[in-house]
C-alpha cells in the first residue's frame, strides 16, 4: 500500500501511548521459553518481529521461516542449538543476505551442530539441537550486538556457563547491557570486565514482567516535533529508568529545541523555538536505530552534519545509508556516505521529484513520513511499519497528519 501524507497547520498537539518495546519483548520471550517454571509477560509488543518469534516457539514444524525478523533469526539460532531435535531456520530473501557466521562459529565452538543450507555464512541454517557444554567463546562484535545477546540468553542453561570474549569494535553496547539487565531481573548474575562477559550456570527465576514502551519508536515522534512550527506531545508508558539505551534520543534531539519533563508517569515534550547553531556532528555507534530519524531531521532543518559509527547499517532491513542518500536526494538534499559515515550538507529543499520508497524498511518509512510537515509527500509500501510500530500511522493522524491511501494508478 502507498500513502499520500500532508499536514496543514504545521503544529502538533497530541497525547500518545507508544507501543511496547520490541527489544525487551523478544529477550523476555526467550527467557520465558528457557525458564523451568511459568512466568507471565504483560504488554508484549504486537510488532510482526515479536509475533514471528512467539509463533516460532509455539510451532511443531521443524522448518521455521521468520521472514525478515533479524532478532528472531539470531535468538532462535542460539536457542534451537540446545533444544533436542533437528530444525531448519530460514527467512526472507533479504534475511538470506544478512551474515550470521560469527554467531554460528561461536556456537559450533562449544559443541553446536549448525550447517549452512545455501550460501556459507548466511541463512538458511540446518540446526541439530543438543546439550551444549558452554565454556570459553570468542565472538566478533563488528556485525551485530544481537550475536552477543543471543549467546548470553542461553548462557545460564549451559553446563559450564559461558565466558564470552568480545572481539573487534563493539557495536550497540547499550543493547548488550539491556540483555544483561533483563537477565538480572530474572535472577541471573553476570560480570563484565574489560571485554569479557562471564555467566555461571544457574536457573532463571520465574517473575512476571510488564514490558515498557519503546524508546526507539519515540525517535520518529520527536523528529516530527523538531520539524513542526510548534509542538506539545505527552507520552504514556515510557520508563524514566529504562533498560533501553535509546532513551538517549532525548539528549540527541535537545539541540533541535526539544524540551522534556517527566510528570505524573508521563513524558511531556515540547518544541521551543530557538536559534539552531549547535554542532550536529555525532557518533551513533551505540544507537544506530536513531540514525534515520536524526538524518531526516537535519535535512528538514537544513543543517550540516557528519555522523559516524554506522558500521553495520548496510546489513539492516535495507542498506540504510544508501537508502537515506537515495530518498533524501529526491528533495534536493546533498549527502554522501561511506562504510561507516553519513555526511549531510545544508541544502535548499524542494517538493519530492518522485514517490518515496520505504526500501522494505520500517525505520525508513517512519523517518520519511514527518517530512510531510514541509510539503505533501507520497511513500511506497507503508505496511512495513508493522515490523516494530504497528500503530504509527494512527499516531501520526493524532498529531494532525492527513494520510490517504493511494491507488497504484495515482502513486
Secondary structure as the mmCIF struct_conf table of DSSP 4:
data_model
#
loop_
_struct_conf.conf_type_id
_struct_conf.id
_struct_conf.beg_label_comp_id
_struct_conf.beg_label_asym_id
_struct_conf.beg_label_seq_id
_struct_conf.end_label_comp_id
_struct_conf.end_label_asym_id
_struct_conf.end_label_seq_id
STRN STRN1 UNK A 2 UNK A 6
BEND BEND1 UNK A 8 UNK A 9
STRN STRN2 UNK A 11 UNK A 17
HELX_LH_PP_P HELX_LH_PP_P1 UNK A 18 UNK A 19
STRN STRN3 UNK A 20 UNK A 20
HELX_LH_PP_P HELX_LH_PP_P2 UNK A 21 UNK A 21
HELX_RH_AL_P HELX_RH_AL_P1 UNK A 22 UNK A 34
BEND BEND2 UNK A 36 UNK A 37
STRN STRN4 UNK A 41 UNK A 42
BEND BEND3 UNK A 43 UNK A 43
BEND BEND4 UNK A 47 UNK A 47
HELX_RH_AL_P HELX_RH_AL_P2 UNK A 48 UNK A 58
BEND BEND5 UNK A 62 UNK A 62
STRN STRN5 UNK A 63 UNK A 65
TURN_TY1_P TURN_TY1_P1 UNK A 67 UNK A 68
HELX_RH_AL_P HELX_RH_AL_P3 UNK A 70 UNK A 81
TURN_TY1_P TURN_TY1_P2 UNK A 82 UNK A 82
BEND BEND6 UNK A 83 UNK A 84
STRN STRN6 UNK A 85 UNK A 90
TURN_TY1_P TURN_TY1_P3 UNK A 93 UNK A 94
HELX_RH_3T_P HELX_RH_3T_P1 UNK A 95 UNK A 97
BEND BEND7 UNK A 98 UNK A 98
STRN STRN7 UNK A 99 UNK A 99
HELX_RH_AL_P HELX_RH_AL_P4 UNK A 101 UNK A 109
TURN_TY1_P TURN_TY1_P4 UNK A 110 UNK A 111
STRN STRN8 UNK A 113 UNK A 116
BEND BEND8 UNK A 117 UNK A 119
TURN_TY1_P TURN_TY1_P5 UNK A 120 UNK A 121
STRN STRN9 UNK A 122 UNK A 122
BEND BEND9 UNK A 123 UNK A 123
STRN STRN10 UNK A 125 UNK A 129
STRN STRN11 UNK A 135 UNK A 140
BEND BEND10 UNK A 142 UNK A 143
HELX_RH_AL_P HELX_RH_AL_P5 UNK A 145 UNK A 155
TURN_TY1_P TURN_TY1_P6 UNK A 156 UNK A 157
BEND BEND11 UNK A 158 UNK A 158
TURN_TY1_P TURN_TY1_P7 UNK A 159 UNK A 160
STRN STRN12 UNK A 162 UNK A 167
BEND BEND12 UNK A 168 UNK A 169
HELX_RH_AL_P HELX_RH_AL_P6 UNK A 173 UNK A 185
TURN_TY1_P TURN_TY1_P8 UNK A 186 UNK A 187
STRN STRN13 UNK A 191 UNK A 193
TURN_TY1_P TURN_TY1_P9 UNK A 194 UNK A 195
STRN STRN14 UNK A 196 UNK A 199
BEND BEND13 UNK A 201 UNK A 201
HELX_LH_PP_P HELX_LH_PP_P3 UNK A 204 UNK A 206
STRN STRN15 UNK A 209 UNK A 210
HELX_LH_PP_P HELX_LH_PP_P4 UNK A 211 UNK A 212
STRN STRN16 UNK A 213 UNK A 213
HELX_RH_AL_P HELX_RH_AL_P7 UNK A 215 UNK A 227
BEND BEND14 UNK A 228 UNK A 229
STRN STRN17 UNK A 230 UNK A 236
BEND BEND15 UNK A 237 UNK A 237
TURN_TY1_P TURN_TY1_P10 UNK A 240 UNK A 241
BEND BEND16 UNK A 243 UNK A 243
HELX_RH_3T_P HELX_RH_3T_P2 UNK A 245 UNK A 248
HELX_RH_AL_P HELX_RH_AL_P8 UNK A 249 UNK A 253
HELX_RH_3T_P HELX_RH_3T_P3 UNK A 254 UNK A 256
TURN_TY1_P TURN_TY1_P11 UNK A 257 UNK A 257
STRN STRN18 UNK A 258 UNK A 263
TURN_TY1_P TURN_TY1_P12 UNK A 264 UNK A 265
STRN STRN19 UNK A 266 UNK A 271
STRN STRN20 UNK A 282 UNK A 283
TURN_TY1_P TURN_TY1_P13 UNK A 285 UNK A 286
HELX_RH_3T_P HELX_RH_3T_P4 UNK A 288 UNK A 290
HELX_RH_AL_P HELX_RH_AL_P9 UNK A 291 UNK A 300
TURN_TY1_P TURN_TY1_P14 UNK A 301 UNK A 302
STRN STRN21 UNK A 305 UNK A 308
TURN_TY1_P TURN_TY1_P15 UNK A 311 UNK A 312
HELX_RH_3T_P HELX_RH_3T_P5 UNK A 313 UNK A 315
BEND BEND17 UNK A 316 UNK A 318
HELX_RH_AL_P HELX_RH_AL_P10 UNK A 320 UNK A 329
TURN_TY1_P TURN_TY1_P16 UNK A 330 UNK A 332
STRN STRN22 UNK A 334 UNK A 337
BEND BEND18 UNK A 339 UNK A 340
STRN STRN23 UNK A 341 UNK A 345
BEND BEND19 UNK A 351 UNK A 351
BEND BEND20 UNK A 353 UNK A 354
STRN STRN24 UNK A 356 UNK A 357
TURN_TY1_P TURN_TY1_P17 UNK A 359 UNK A 360
HELX_RH_AL_P HELX_RH_AL_P11 UNK A 362 UNK A 369
HELX_RH_3T_P HELX_RH_3T_P6 UNK A 370 UNK A 373
TURN_TY1_P TURN_TY1_P18 UNK A 374 UNK A 374
BEND BEND21 UNK A 375 UNK A 375
STRN STRN25 UNK A 377 UNK A 380
HELX_RH_3T_P HELX_RH_3T_P7 UNK A 382 UNK A 387
TURN_TY1_P TURN_TY1_P19 UNK A 388 UNK A 388
TURN_TY1_P TURN_TY1_P20 UNK A 390 UNK A 391
HELX_RH_AL_P HELX_RH_AL_P12 UNK A 392 UNK A 398
TURN_TY1_P TURN_TY1_P21 UNK A 399 UNK A 400
STRN STRN26 UNK A 402 UNK A 406
HELX_RH_3T_P HELX_RH_3T_P8 UNK A 408 UNK A 410
#
